[in-house]
Amino acid sequence: LFVRFMSNSVASRLGSPGFEAALERWCELLSNDGDSDHACFAVIFAQGSFVMRITDRQGFEERIIEQFDQLGHSPSALRTFVKENDGKKLDRLTFGSGAAPTLKIGLPEPGLFPAAPGTLHLGACLVNDEVSASFSLTNESDFDLPFELVPLRSGHRSERGRVVIEVTPRSAVVKAGAEHTCVATFAPDLAGQAFFCLFELRVPNERDRQTLCVRGHAYASAAWLLAPSVLAAELASPTPDGSGLPLQQLLLQPDGRKATGALDEIAAKVIELTLEPDARHAGTAELLLGNVPPRRLAADAKPTPVEFTVGALSADAVALGFKVETSKGSVEQGKAEKVRFFFTPTSKSLAQSNLGIISSFGVSQWTEVSVSLSLKGGSPPPEHAELTVVLRGFIPTAEALAEAAAIEAARKAKEAMAAGAAKGGKATPPKKK
């Protein structure tokens, strides 16, 4: 360091008392093995306008060292700060700023499970199996950056007390302009759909802390179901605090036994779907059905598809306006299929029911119908092969239903008129029924 110091045309300045005093101060730091501030001074001595201020400006040395600390003891970051402020008067120096570190999190494209911003969703995993995915940390600064990923809070706990969601490495140094790869691993030993761990990415002198939420779903069988409510909750809460999670997250009761109550949709045996209505009062809902591939567990086993069958709706349910788009199918390992349910009430469909009478009195209401869902296949196969899906549909007032029908009829008439005009002919509006 002394040879490097002497190469910066220091010898020609030794006639200045202030410079010699600064040199003596730096030598004192070099003689102190426990003091790393000599790296800070090595940068300062490279800029002549900063050298004199160490001795003729009270508190300047302390402020420079404080700046060095804020920049993570990075000589290259301090060098950028000194270069930007060289020649400025002391009262114009921008202490506390300088070269801001930039470490960018790069996440892979979402898979079967859509993810909120800042979320890495590891998807479905069999109990006692393991799934992992990698993400990148790119250093866009012109100096090396150390980082640390610190877990803030998490969801489900392990029955055996092990870490269910882990990220490796938790800390490292990323070279300037380089990319570092981290791996997130999900290894559950109990079934559940609320596994998550929220990590905070800590970088020295970073102005805004970044977070990364790692999620995963665990299933006891290869067949898995994801209700819209679960997915909506995940998308709405990229940084969950765990306060809204059910008591099942504790997984063990005070006496040490497993907590009762279903931890996933299949174990619950009954799946409730709310067919959310749109402006026309038509309700829809999608049930995502998938097949978990084994990774570590029997990874060499023959792929086994999951077959599903949705039972027929009752005649009354069909008359009210309920409909199932996909009644049966097969799902290969690692894939998923959407089963769509619809509810489109009309004045005609409600005319012959008590629900229509209630609606005519200006009272809106919800109605429920049930349909069976059969599952078979997969490895391992589902513990409960017969499930019940409860569909909830909204019935507006008769007035609101008639108003929506009139708006829809007007829209169709306008489209017909526009289509006729585009063809160069005279459009004829549809006849009123």
VOPAGU-2260 file (C-alpha; in pm, 1 decimal, decimal comma):
REM VOPAGU-2260
SITE   aa  ch    i         X         Y         Z
SITE  LEU   A    0       0,0       0,0       0,0
SITE  PHE   A    1     288,4     238,3      78,9
SITE  VAL   A    2     446,8     177,3    -262,8
SITE  ARG   A    3     109,2     239,7    -428,3
SITE  PHE   A    4      75,1     558,5    -220,3
SITE  MET   A    5     416,0     684,3    -322,9
SITE  SER   A    6     335,7     628,9    -692,1
SITE  ASN   A    7      66,0     899,0    -681,5
SITE  SER   A    8     313,3    1187,9    -710,6
SITE  VAL   A    9     321,4    1216,5    -332,5
SITE  ALA   A   10     690,7    1299,9    -311,1
SITE  SER   A   11     641,5    1630,4    -492,5
SITE  ARG   A   12     388,4    1743,9    -231,6
SITE  LEU   A   13     589,9    1670,6      79,6
SITE  GLY   A   14     685,4    2037,0     114,5
SITE  SER   A   15     330,3    2121,0     225,4
SITE  PRO   A   16     290,3    2103,3     606,0
SITE  GLY   A   17     -74,7    2006,6     569,4
SITE  PHE   A   18       6,5    1728,2     329,8
SITE  GLU   A   19     280,8    1595,0     555,2
SITE  ALA   A   20      36,4    1592,8     846,4
SITE  ALA   A   21    -211,7    1394,6     638,9
SITE  LEU   A   22      65,6    1153,3     543,2
SITE  GLU   A   23     155,3    1102,3     908,7
SITE  ARG   A   24    -211,0    1029,3     984,4
SITE  TRP   A   25    -225,4     767,4     712,8
SITE  CYS   A   26      94,3     604,7     837,6
SITE  GLU   A   27     -61,0     580,3    1182,2
SITE  LEU   A   28    -353,5     391,0    1029,8
SITE  LEU   A   29    -118,7     158,6     842,0
SITE  SER   A   30      64,8      72,2    1163,8
SITE  ASN   A   31    -262,6     -27,3    1330,0
SITE  ASP   A   32    -334,6    -384,6    1217,5
SITE  GLY   A   33    -688,2    -371,9    1352,0
SITE  ASP   A   34    -785,5     -63,8    1152,7
SITE  SER   A   35    -905,3    -107,7     794,8
SITE  ASP   A   36    -947,0     265,0     728,7
SITE  HIS   A   37    -615,4     274,4     544,1
SITE  ALA   A   38    -807,8     146,0     239,7
SITE  CYS   A   39   -1028,2     452,3     271,3
SITE  PHE   A   40    -724,9     683,3     287,8
SITE  ALA   A   41    -558,9     511,5      -7,7
SITE  VAL   A   42    -854,1     628,3    -217,4
SITE  ILE   A   43    -852,5     979,8     -70,4
SITE  PHE   A   44    -482,9    1035,4    -142,5
SITE  ALA   A   45    -547,6     965,7    -510,5
SITE  GLN   A   46    -740,3    1297,4    -528,4
SITE  GLY   A   47    -530,6    1598,0    -427,5
SITE  SER   A   48    -823,6    1823,5    -335,4
SITE  PHE   A   49    -932,0    1581,5     -64,4
SITE  VAL   A   50    -593,3    1537,1     100,1
SITE  MET   A   51    -563,7    1886,2     247,9
SITE  ARG   A   52    -914,9    1877,3     394,0
SITE  ILE   A   53    -820,1    1595,0     629,2
SITE  THR   A   54    -603,8    1838,3     829,2
SITE  ASP   A   55    -758,5    2181,4     769,3
SITE  ARG   A   56   -1128,5    2089,5     799,5
SITE  GLN   A   57   -1254,4    1979,6    1137,5
SITE  GLY   A   58   -1461,8    1661,0    1123,3
SITE  PHE   A   59   -1381,0    1593,4     756,8
SITE  GLU   A   60   -1197,3    1269,7     829,5
SITE  GLU   A   61   -1486,3    1137,8    1036,2
SITE  ARG   A   62   -1737,2    1219,6     763,3
SITE  ILE   A   63   -1526,0    1048,6     496,3
SITE  ILE   A   64   -1490,8     735,7     710,2
SITE  GLU   A   65   -1866,7     740,4     776,9
SITE  GLN   A   66   -1923,4     764,8     400,9
SITE  PHE   A   67   -1688,1     467,6     355,2
SITE  ASP   A   68   -1893,4     266,4     603,4
SITE  GLN   A   69   -2218,7     352,0     422,6
SITE  LEU   A   70   -2066,4     228,6      96,3
SITE  GLY   A   71   -1999,4    -111,7     249,7
SITE  HIS   A   72   -1622,6     -51,9     285,1
SITE  SER   A   73   -1596,4     -71,9     -92,7
SITE  PRO   A   74   -1285,5     117,7    -217,0
SITE  SER   A   75   -1426,1     129,7    -571,1
SITE  ALA   A   76   -1752,1     284,8    -443,9
SITE  LEU   A   77   -1559,3     543,5    -241,4
SITE  ARG   A   78   -1337,7     612,3    -541,0
SITE  THR   A   79   -1648,5     698,8    -744,1
SITE  PHE   A   80   -1772,2     926,6    -464,9
SITE  VAL   A   81   -1437,3    1106,8    -437,3
SITE  LYS   A   82   -1408,2    1148,6    -813,1
SITE  GLU   A   83   -1760,2    1296,0    -839,0
SITE  ASN   A   84   -1690,1    1545,4    -556,7
SITE  ASP   A   85   -1330,2    1638,9    -642,5
SITE  GLY   A   86   -1285,0    2016,3    -648,4
SITE  LYS   A   87   -1614,6    2093,4    -473,7
SITE  LYS   A   88   -1624,9    2311,7    -165,6
SITE  LEU   A   89   -1676,2    2131,7     161,6
SITE  ASP   A   90   -2031,7    2260,0     211,7
SITE  ARG   A   91   -2129,7    2121,8    -130,7
SITE  LEU   A   92   -2015,9    1766,5     -76,4
SITE  THR   A   93   -2302,6    1517,4     -99,0
SITE  PHE   A   94   -2220,5    1295,3     195,8
SITE  GLY   A   95   -2446,3     995,2     238,5
SITE  SER   A   96   -2498,2     943,5    -132,9
SITE  GLY   A   97   -2225,6     856,8    -379,1
SITE  ALA   A   98   -2245,3     542,3    -589,6
SITE  ALA   A   99   -2570,7     367,5    -504,2
SITE  PRO   A  100   -2545,0     -12,5    -511,1
SITE  THR   A  101   -2782,7    -192,0    -745,9
SITE  LEU   A  102   -2849,3    -563,5    -703,2
SITE  LYS   A  103   -3135,4    -681,3    -923,2
SITE  ILE   A  104   -3341,1    -993,8    -848,8
SITE  GLY   A  105   -3417,8   -1198,8   -1160,8
SITE  LEU   A  106   -3698,8   -1453,6   -1125,4
SITE  PRO   A  107   -3786,7   -1733,8   -1369,5
SITE  GLU   A  108   -4108,7   -1724,2   -1570,7
SITE  PRO   A  109   -4412,9   -1838,9   -1365,1
SITE  GLY   A  110   -4514,4   -2201,1   -1416,0
SITE  LEU   A  111   -4856,9   -2351,4   -1349,4
SITE  PHE   A  112   -4909,9   -2117,2   -1055,8
SITE  PRO   A  113   -4930,0   -1744,6   -1138,7
SITE  ALA   A  114   -4722,7   -1539,8    -896,2
SITE  ALA   A  115   -4743,1   -1186,1    -764,0
SITE  PRO   A  116   -4449,6    -950,1    -832,3
SITE  GLY   A  117   -4149,8   -1038,0    -617,4
SITE  THR   A  118   -4274,2   -1395,9    -566,0
SITE  LEU   A  119   -4103,3   -1719,3    -662,9
SITE  HIS   A  120   -4372,6   -1990,6    -667,8
SITE  LEU   A  121   -4223,0   -2337,8    -655,0
SITE  GLY   A  122   -4562,5   -2492,5    -732,9
SITE  ALA   A  123   -4687,6   -2833,4    -623,8
SITE  CYS   A  124   -4472,6   -3086,1    -440,7
SITE  LEU   A  125   -4541,6   -3428,2    -289,9
SITE  VAL   A  126   -4505,4   -3465,9      86,1
SITE  ASN   A  127   -4150,4   -3579,2     175,1
SITE  ASP   A  128   -4034,2   -3487,8    -175,5
SITE  GLU   A  129   -3835,7   -3183,4    -283,0
SITE  VAL   A  130   -3867,7   -2919,8    -554,2
SITE  SER   A  131   -3629,2   -2635,9    -632,9
SITE  ALA   A  132   -3582,6   -2344,4    -870,7
SITE  SER   A  133   -3303,8   -2097,0    -928,6
SITE  PHE   A  134   -3308,9   -1717,9    -945,1
SITE  SER   A  135   -3039,2   -1463,9   -1016,1
SITE  LEU   A  136   -2888,9   -1162,2    -842,5
SITE  THR   A  137   -2729,6    -925,6   -1093,3
SITE  ASN   A  138   -2487,4    -659,6    -974,0
SITE  GLU   A  139   -2544,5    -355,8   -1195,1
SITE  SER   A  140   -2299,1    -143,9    -994,3
SITE  ASP   A  141   -1938,8     -76,2   -1095,6
SITE  PHE   A  142   -1807,1    -224,9    -770,6
SITE  ASP   A  143   -1837,8    -556,6    -585,2
SITE  LEU   A  144   -2143,0    -599,3    -363,1
SITE  PRO   A  145   -2192,8    -826,1     -63,2
SITE  PHE   A  146   -2550,6    -941,9       0,7
SITE  GLU   A  147   -2746,6   -1131,0     262,8
SITE  LEU   A  148   -3091,4   -1293,9     232,4
SITE  VAL   A  149   -3259,7   -1275,5     572,1
SITE  PRO   A  150   -3587,7   -1463,9     641,8
SITE  LEU   A  151   -3845,9   -1229,7     796,6
SITE  ARG   A  152   -4150,6   -1457,9     841,7
SITE  SER   A  153   -4294,3   -1785,4     717,8
SITE  GLY   A  154   -4614,9   -1989,9     697,5
SITE  HIS   A  155   -4640,5   -2364,6     764,1
SITE  ARG   A  156   -4396,1   -2525,2     996,0
SITE  SER   A  157   -4243,3   -2868,5     970,0
SITE  GLU   A  158   -4365,1   -3165,6    1170,5
SITE  ARG   A  159   -4003,8   -3263,5    1232,3
SITE  GLY   A  160   -3883,3   -2911,4    1299,3
SITE  ARG   A  161   -3675,9   -2884,9     981,9
SITE  VAL   A  162   -3657,6   -2587,3     747,9
SITE  VAL   A  163   -3924,1   -2633,1     478,7
SITE  ILE   A  164   -3825,1   -2346,4     247,5
SITE  GLU   A  165   -3458,1   -2260,8     212,7
SITE  VAL   A  166   -3245,8   -2041,3     -12,5
SITE  THR   A  167   -2877,4   -2109,5     -80,1
SITE  PRO   A  168   -2646,4   -1935,3     -55,8
SITE  ARG   A  169   -2786,7   -1689,8     196,0
SITE  SER   A  170   -2487,6   -1457,9     160,9
SITE  ALA   A  171   -2206,8   -1399,3     -87,4
SITE  VAL   A  172   -2022,0   -1126,5    -278,0
SITE  VAL   A  173   -2129,3   -1048,4    -634,7
SITE  LYS   A  174   -1856,1    -908,2    -856,1
SITE  ALA   A  175   -1918,7    -580,1   -1038,9
SITE  GLY   A  176   -2135,6    -641,7   -1345,4
SITE  ALA   A  177   -2164,4   -1013,2   -1264,9
SITE  GLU   A  178   -2459,8   -1241,3   -1198,2
SITE  HIS   A  179   -2492,2   -1474,8    -900,8
SITE  THR   A  180   -2727,7   -1775,7    -896,8
SITE  CYS   A  181   -2924,7   -1872,7    -588,2
SITE  VAL   A  182   -3143,4   -2182,0    -543,4
SITE  ALA   A  183   -3473,5   -2192,0    -353,3
SITE  THR   A  184   -3577,5   -2534,9    -222,3
SITE  PHE   A  185   -3915,2   -2654,3     -94,2
SITE  ALA   A  186   -3909,4   -2979,4     109,9
SITE  PRO   A  187   -4242,2   -3028,1     296,0
SITE  ASP   A  188   -4325,2   -3314,5     530,4
SITE  LEU   A  189   -4694,3   -3225,0     569,1
SITE  ALA   A  190   -4965,5   -3133,8     319,4
SITE  GLY   A  191   -5081,7   -2773,4     291,1
SITE  GLN   A  192   -5135,7   -2481,3      57,5
SITE  ALA   A  193   -5003,2   -2190,7     262,2
SITE  PHE   A  194   -4629,3   -2256,6     272,0
SITE  PHE   A  195   -4426,1   -1939,0     225,7
SITE  CYS   A  196   -4110,8   -1770,4     345,1
SITE  LEU   A  197   -4047,9   -1398,5     303,3
SITE  PHE   A  198   -3682,2   -1302,6     259,5
SITE  GLU   A  199   -3528,2    -955,6     271,6
SITE  LEU   A  200   -3232,5    -882,9      45,1
SITE  ARG   A  201   -2982,9    -672,5     237,7
SITE  VAL   A  202   -2708,8    -482,4      56,8
SITE  PRO   A  203   -2484,3    -218,7     221,3
SITE  ASN   A  204   -2604,4     138,4     162,0
SITE  GLU   A  205   -2903,3      27,5     -45,2
SITE  ARG   A  206   -3170,1     297,1     -41,0
SITE  ASP   A  207   -3471,9      64,9     -71,9
SITE  ARG   A  208   -3475,3    -288,1      66,5
SITE  GLN   A  209   -3604,8    -558,6    -168,1
SITE  THR   A  210   -3802,6    -863,9     -61,5
SITE  LEU   A  211   -3850,0   -1208,3    -213,1
SITE  CYS   A  212   -4144,0   -1432,5    -120,0
SITE  VAL   A  213   -4095,8   -1804,4    -188,2
SITE  ARG   A  214   -4416,9   -2011,1    -196,2
SITE  GLY   A  215   -4507,8   -2376,5    -236,3
SITE  HIS   A  216   -4800,2   -2620,1    -210,9
SITE  ALA   A  217   -4763,1   -2969,5     -65,4
SITE  TYR   A  218   -4991,9   -3264,4    -141,9
SITE  ALA   A  219   -5018,1   -3617,9      -7,9
SITE  SER   A  220   -5127,7   -3752,0    -348,7
SITE  ALA   A  221   -5028,8   -3675,8    -706,2
SITE  ALA   A  222   -5367,3   -3520,2    -784,0
SITE  TRP   A  223   -5400,7   -3162,7    -663,3
SITE  LEU   A  224   -5675,5   -2902,8    -677,2
SITE  LEU   A  225   -5643,0   -2527,7    -652,1
SITE  ALA   A  226   -5955,3   -2323,9    -585,7
SITE  PRO   A  227   -5972,9   -1965,1    -719,0
SITE  SER   A  228   -5986,8   -1824,5    -365,6
SITE  VAL   A  229   -5643,6   -1967,9    -278,5
SITE  LEU   A  230   -5482,6   -1831,9    -592,8
SITE  ALA   A  231   -5651,3   -1492,4    -551,1
SITE  ALA   A  232   -5520,4   -1466,0    -195,5
SITE  GLU   A  233   -5164,9   -1539,0    -311,9
SITE  LEU   A  234   -5179,6   -1283,8    -591,5
SITE  ALA   A  235   -5327,2   -1020,0    -359,2
SITE  SER   A  236   -5062,7   -1068,3     -91,4
SITE  PRO   A  237   -4707,9   -1083,1    -232,1
SITE  THR   A  238   -4564,7   -1017,0     115,9
SITE  PRO   A  239   -4789,1   -1211,6     359,4
SITE  ASP   A  240   -4760,7   -1147,6     730,2
SITE  GLY   A  241   -4919,3   -1476,2     837,3
SITE  SER   A  242   -5181,1   -1306,7    1054,8
SITE  GLY   A  243   -5467,2   -1420,1     830,7
SITE  LEU   A  244   -5359,6   -1782,9     817,8
SITE  PRO   A  245   -5577,3   -2043,9     993,1
SITE  LEU   A  246   -5471,6   -2216,6    1311,0
SITE  GLN   A  247   -5368,9   -2519,1    1103,1
SITE  GLN   A  248   -5040,3   -2344,6    1030,3
SITE  LEU   A  249   -4920,2   -2456,0    1372,8
SITE  LEU   A  250   -4971,5   -2813,9    1250,7
SITE  LEU   A  251   -4931,5   -2959,8    1599,9
SITE  GLN   A  252   -5176,7   -2934,0    1885,5
SITE  PRO   A  253   -5056,8   -2850,8    2239,9
SITE  ASP   A  254   -5055,3   -3223,0    2329,8
SITE  GLY   A  255   -4821,9   -3299,0    2039,1
SITE  ARG   A  256   -5076,3   -3466,3    1810,5
SITE  LYS   A  257   -5124,4   -3360,2    1450,5
SITE  ALA   A  258   -5369,7   -3077,4    1406,8
SITE  THR   A  259   -5706,2   -3187,3    1279,4
SITE  GLY   A  260   -5869,7   -3027,0     979,1
SITE  ALA   A  261   -5787,9   -3045,8     611,5
SITE  LEU   A  262   -5468,7   -2883,4     488,9
SITE  ASP   A  263   -5555,9   -2906,5     119,7
SITE  GLU   A  264   -5863,0   -2915,2    -103,4
SITE  ILE   A  265   -5868,1   -3291,2    -162,7
SITE  ALA   A  266   -5838,7   -3372,4     206,9
SITE  ALA   A  267   -6135,2   -3142,7     272,2
SITE  LYS   A  268   -6360,3   -3366,9      51,3
SITE  VAL   A  269   -6586,1   -3064,7     -10,2
SITE  ILE   A  270   -6472,8   -2782,2    -238,1
SITE  GLU   A  271   -6669,0   -2457,9    -235,3
SITE  LEU   A  272   -6655,1   -2240,1    -546,0
SITE  THR   A  273   -6812,6   -1895,8    -570,7
SITE  LEU   A  274   -6903,4   -1809,6    -927,9
SITE  GLU   A  275   -6828,6   -1437,8    -916,9
SITE  PRO   A  276   -7081,1   -1243,9   -1130,9
SITE  ASP   A  277   -6980,4    -990,2   -1395,8
SITE  ALA   A  278   -7171,7    -681,7   -1514,2
SITE  ARG   A  279   -7422,8    -905,2   -1691,7
SITE  HIS   A  280   -7467,3   -1111,2   -1370,5
SITE  ALA   A  281   -7306,1   -1415,0   -1533,3
SITE  GLY   A  282   -7085,2   -1602,0   -1287,1
SITE  THR   A  283   -6773,9   -1808,1   -1363,4
SITE  ALA   A  284   -6513,8   -2001,5   -1164,7
SITE  GLU   A  285   -6215,7   -2214,7   -1258,2
SITE  LEU   A  286   -6090,4   -2514,9   -1063,3
SITE  LEU   A  287   -5729,5   -2594,4   -1146,0
SITE  LEU   A  288   -5656,1   -2968,1   -1136,3
SITE  GLY   A  289   -5299,9   -3097,3   -1167,6
SITE  ASN   A  290   -5071,5   -3397,6   -1140,5
SITE  VAL   A  291   -4757,9   -3365,1    -926,2
SITE  PRO   A  292   -4452,4   -3536,0   -1076,7
SITE  PRO   A  293   -4223,0   -3711,4    -829,1
SITE  ARG   A  294   -3875,9   -3560,0    -811,8
SITE  ARG   A  295   -3667,0   -3729,1    -548,1
SITE  LEU   A  296   -3934,9   -3989,5    -465,6
SITE  ALA   A  297   -3954,3   -4268,9    -722,8
SITE  ALA   A  298   -3838,2   -4037,3    -997,7
SITE  ASP   A  299   -3777,6   -4339,2   -1224,9
SITE  ALA   A  300   -4134,8   -4473,0   -1183,7
SITE  LYS   A  301   -4362,2   -4498,7   -1486,9
SITE  PRO   A  302   -4559,2   -4174,1   -1542,8
SITE  THR   A  303   -4918,7   -4213,7   -1429,9
SITE  PRO   A  304   -5190,1   -3971,8   -1546,3
SITE  VAL   A  305   -5468,5   -3843,2   -1321,7
SITE  GLU   A  306   -5817,9   -3894,0   -1462,1
SITE  PHE   A  307   -6111,1   -3681,2   -1349,9
SITE  THR   A  308   -6485,8   -3692,0   -1406,5
SITE  VAL   A  309   -6736,9   -3423,0   -1310,9
SITE  GLY   A  310   -7081,3   -3568,8   -1241,0
SITE  ALA   A  311   -7393,0   -3449,0   -1418,8
SITE  LEU   A  312   -7573,5   -3145,8   -1280,6
SITE  SER   A  313   -7930,2   -3197,3   -1166,5
SITE  ALA   A  314   -8211,7   -3095,3   -1400,2
SITE  ASP   A  315   -8307,1   -2811,6   -1164,8
SITE  ALA   A  316   -7947,0   -2680,2   -1161,9
SITE  VAL   A  317   -7932,5   -2683,0   -1541,6
SITE  ALA   A  318   -8269,7   -2508,7   -1561,0
SITE  LEU   A  319   -8142,0   -2231,6   -1332,9
SITE  GLY   A  320   -7845,8   -2168,0   -1560,4
SITE  PHE   A  321   -7556,5   -2374,5   -1416,1
SITE  LYS   A  322   -7315,7   -2536,5   -1663,0
SITE  VAL   A  323   -6987,7   -2734,4   -1660,4
SITE  GLU   A  324   -6754,2   -2679,1   -1955,1
SITE  THR   A  325   -6520,0   -2979,2   -1911,6
SITE  SER   A  326   -6684,1   -3283,6   -1758,9
SITE  LYS   A  327   -6396,3   -3532,7   -1789,9
SITE  GLY   A  328   -6033,5   -3553,1   -1888,9
SITE  SER   A  329   -5682,7   -3675,8   -1815,2
SITE  VAL   A  330   -5387,8   -3482,3   -1669,7
SITE  GLU   A  331   -5031,1   -3589,4   -1739,5
SITE  GLN   A  332   -4754,2   -3555,2   -1480,4
SITE  GLY   A  333   -4637,1   -3198,2   -1438,1
SITE  LYS   A  334   -4942,7   -3061,1   -1618,8
SITE  ALA   A  335   -5272,6   -2902,8   -1512,7
SITE  GLU   A  336   -5621,2   -2866,5   -1657,1
SITE  LYS   A  337   -5888,2   -2605,1   -1589,6
SITE  VAL   A  338   -6241,4   -2719,1   -1508,6
SITE  ARG   A  339   -6474,7   -2424,4   -1571,9
SITE  PHE   A  340   -6814,5   -2372,2   -1412,6
SITE  PHE   A  341   -7073,2   -2117,3   -1527,6
SITE  PHE   A  342   -7393,7   -1969,9   -1392,6
SITE  THR   A  343   -7606,9   -1749,8   -1621,2
SITE  PRO   A  344   -7945,1   -1670,2   -1465,3
SITE  THR   A  345   -8217,0   -1522,1   -1687,0
SITE  SER   A  346   -8570,5   -1405,9   -1630,0
SITE  LYS   A  347   -8688,8   -1712,8   -1818,1
SITE  SER   A  348   -8477,1   -1958,6   -1616,0
SITE  LEU   A  349   -8603,1   -1813,8   -1287,3
SITE  ALA   A  350   -8968,0   -1784,7   -1386,3
SITE  GLN   A  351   -9067,6   -2132,6   -1270,6
SITE  SER   A  352   -8878,1   -2132,1    -938,3
SITE  ASN   A  353   -8922,0   -1986,3    -592,9
SITE  LEU   A  354   -8592,9   -1803,3    -647,9
SITE  GLY   A  355   -8755,8   -1607,9    -929,2
SITE  ILE   A  356   -9043,7   -1508,3    -703,6
SITE  ILE   A  357   -8801,7   -1377,6    -439,1
SITE  SER   A  358   -8606,3   -1194,0    -709,1
SITE  SER   A  359   -8924,5   -1026,8    -839,1
SITE  PHE   A  360   -8975,1    -868,5    -494,9
SITE  GLY   A  361   -8642,6    -684,0    -530,8
SITE  VAL   A  362   -8433,4    -920,6    -318,8
SITE  SER   A  363   -8099,6   -1052,5    -449,1
SITE  GLN   A  364   -7969,3   -1384,8    -319,6
SITE  TRP   A  365   -7713,8   -1662,4    -353,5
SITE  THR   A  366   -7806,7   -2015,7    -449,9
SITE  GLU   A  367   -7606,0   -2336,1    -419,0
SITE  VAL   A  368   -7593,9   -2661,5    -615,1
SITE  SER   A  369   -7365,4   -2961,1    -571,2
SITE  VAL   A  370   -7185,3   -3176,7    -823,3
SITE  SER   A  371   -6954,8   -3475,6    -776,0
SITE  LEU   A  372   -6589,1   -3490,1    -879,8
SITE  SER   A  373   -6418,5   -3828,3    -919,6
SITE  LEU   A  374   -6039,2   -3869,2    -927,0
SITE  LYS   A  375   -5828,8   -4174,2   -1001,9
SITE  GLY   A  376   -5475,6   -4252,0   -1101,7
SITE  GLY   A  377   -5159,5   -4063,9   -1019,4
SITE  SER   A  378   -4869,5   -4186,0    -810,2
SITE  PRO   A  379   -4955,2   -4196,0    -527,3
SITE  PRO   A  380   -5333,5   -4210,7    -594,6
SITE  PRO   A  381   -5573,3   -3981,8    -405,6
SITE  GLU   A  382   -5683,7   -4092,7     -61,6
SITE  HIS   A  383   -6034,3   -3958,6    -131,4
SITE  ALA   A  384   -6141,5   -4045,7    -485,2
SITE  GLU   A  385   -6490,4   -3895,1    -457,2
SITE  LEU   A  386   -6523,9   -3524,9    -381,0
SITE  THR   A  387   -6813,8   -3282,2    -373,1
SITE  VAL   A  388   -6799,2   -2944,0    -544,1
SITE  VAL   A  389   -7045,1   -2684,0    -412,7
SITE  LEU   A  390   -7120,3   -2410,6    -664,5
SITE  ARG   A  391   -7249,2   -2075,8    -538,9
SITE  GLY   A  392   -7426,4   -1856,3    -794,2
SITE  PHE   A  393   -7559,6   -1503,2    -749,2
SITE  ILE   A  394   -7918,1   -1416,1    -842,1
SITE  PRO   A  395   -7980,9   -1040,6    -876,3
SITE  THR   A  396   -8316,1    -870,8    -846,1
SITE  ALA   A  397   -8556,5    -912,9   -1137,4
SITE  GLU   A  398   -8518,6    -543,4   -1219,1
SITE  ALA   A  399   -8137,7    -564,4   -1232,7
SITE  LEU   A  400   -8158,2    -878,7   -1442,6
SITE  ALA   A  401   -8397,3    -712,5   -1690,5
SITE  GLU   A  402   -8176,2    -402,5   -1709,5
SITE  ALA   A  403   -7866,3    -614,9   -1783,0
SITE  ALA   A  404   -8058,8    -805,0   -2051,4
SITE  ALA   A  405   -8166,2    -477,9   -2215,6
SITE  ILE   A  406   -7807,5    -347,7   -2216,8
SITE  GLU   A  407   -7685,5    -670,5   -2372,3
SITE  ALA   A  408   -7957,4    -660,1   -2639,0
SITE  ALA   A  409   -7865,0    -300,1   -2723,9
SITE  ARG   A  410   -7499,1    -395,9   -2751,3
SITE  LYS   A  411   -7576,5    -680,2   -2991,4
SITE  ALA   A  412   -7799,0    -451,6   -3200,9
SITE  LYS   A  413   -7520,8    -194,1   -3225,2
SITE  GLU   A  414   -7272,8    -461,4   -3332,9
SITE  ALA   A  415   -7516,2    -588,1   -3597,7
SITE  MET   A  416   -7563,2    -236,3   -3732,7
SITE  ALA   A  417   -7188,2    -179,9   -3745,5
SITE  ALA   A  418   -7130,1    -514,8   -3919,1
SITE  GLY   A  419   -7392,7    -430,2   -4181,4
SITE  ALA   A  420   -7244,0     -86,2   -4243,0
SITE  ALA   A  421   -6896,8    -236,7   -4284,0
SITE  LYS   A  422   -7028,3    -466,6   -4559,1
SITE  GLY   A  423   -7181,0    -169,9   -4741,5
SITE  GLY   A  424   -7535,8    -286,4   -4698,3
SITE  LYS   A  425   -7820,8    -159,7   -4493,9
SITE  ALA   A  426   -7823,1    -307,2   -4149,7
SITE  THR   A  427   -8146,2    -427,9   -4006,3
SITE  PRO   A  428   -8170,3    -424,7   -3628,8
SITE  PRO   A  429   -8274,0    -757,1   -3473,9
SITE  LYS   A  430   -8640,5    -808,7   -3406,6
SITE  LYS   A  431   -8757,7    -774,6   -3051,6
SITE  LYS   A  432   -8864,0   -1097,8   -2892,6
